[in-house]
């Protein structure tokens, strides 16, 4: 059986499916959402680590630049 519905002004064509099929689809989507959340947390952790490494590299660069300037001033 086919029927139409309108959600937020958008017309949708709905297939009548059993409650069991819907429950299975909802469970599958829930599992996918959990996987996506876990991946998202992992990516955030990786980005945080990379930001920390980048900040450390910038600090080293600033230190090397200061040493270079001091060394150049001492040599001249």
C-alpha positions as CSV (number, residue, x, y, z in Angstrom):
1,X,0.0,0.0,0.0
2,X,1.3,3.4,-0.9
3,X,0.4,6.7,0.7
4,X,1.7,10.3,0.8
5,X,2.5,12.5,3.7
6,X,3.7,16.1,4.0
7,X,6.5,17.0,6.5
8,X,7.6,20.6,6.7
9,X,5.9,21.3,3.3
10,X,7.7,18.4,1.6
11,X,5.6,15.7,0.1
12,X,6.8,12.2,0.8
13,X,5.8,8.9,-0.7
14,X,5.6,6.3,2.1
15,X,5.6,2.6,1.7
16,X,3.5,0.8,4.3
17,X,6.0,-1.5,6.1
18,X,5.6,-3.7,9.1
19,X,6.6,-2.5,12.5
20,X,9.3,-5.1,12.6
21,X,10.9,-3.8,9.4
22,X,10.9,-0.3,10.8
23,X,12.4,-1.4,14.0
24,X,15.2,-3.2,12.1
25,X,15.8,-0.1,10.1
26,X,15.9,2.1,13.2
27,X,18.3,-0.3,14.9
28,X,20.6,-0.3,11.8
29,X,20.5,3.5,11.7
30,X,21.2,3.7,15.4
31,X,24.2,1.4,15.0
32,X,25.5,3.5,12.1
33,X,25.0,6.7,14.2
34,X,27.0,5.1,17.1
35,X,29.8,4.2,14.6
36,X,29.8,7.8,13.2
37,X,30.0,9.3,16.7
38,X,32.9,7.0,17.6
39,X,34.7,8.0,14.4
40,X,34.0,11.7,15.1
41,X,35.5,11.4,18.6
42,X,38.5,9.7,17.2
43,X,39.0,12.4,14.6
44,X,38.6,15.1,17.2
45,X,41.3,13.4,19.3
46,X,43.6,13.1,16.3
47,X,43.1,16.8,15.4
48,X,43.8,17.8,19.0
49,X,47.0,15.8,19.0
50,X,48.0,17.3,15.6
51,X,47.3,20.8,17.0
52,X,49.5,20.1,20.0
53,X,52.3,18.9,17.7
54,X,51.9,21.9,15.5
55,X,52.1,24.3,18.5
56,X,55.2,22.5,19.7
57,X,56.8,22.9,16.3
58,X,55.9,26.6,16.2
59,X,57.6,27.0,19.6
60,X,60.7,25.2,18.4
61,X,60.8,27.4,15.3
62,X,60.5,30.6,17.4
63,X,63.4,29.3,19.6
64,X,65.5,28.5,16.6
65,X,64.8,31.9,15.0
66,X,65.7,33.6,18.3
67,X,69.0,31.6,18.5
68,X,69.8,32.4,14.8
69,X,69.2,36.2,15.4
70,X,71.3,36.0,18.6
71,X,74.1,34.1,16.8
72,X,74.0,36.5,13.9
73,X,74.3,39.5,16.3
74,X,77.2,37.9,18.2
75,X,79.0,37.1,15.0
76,X,78.8,40.6,13.6
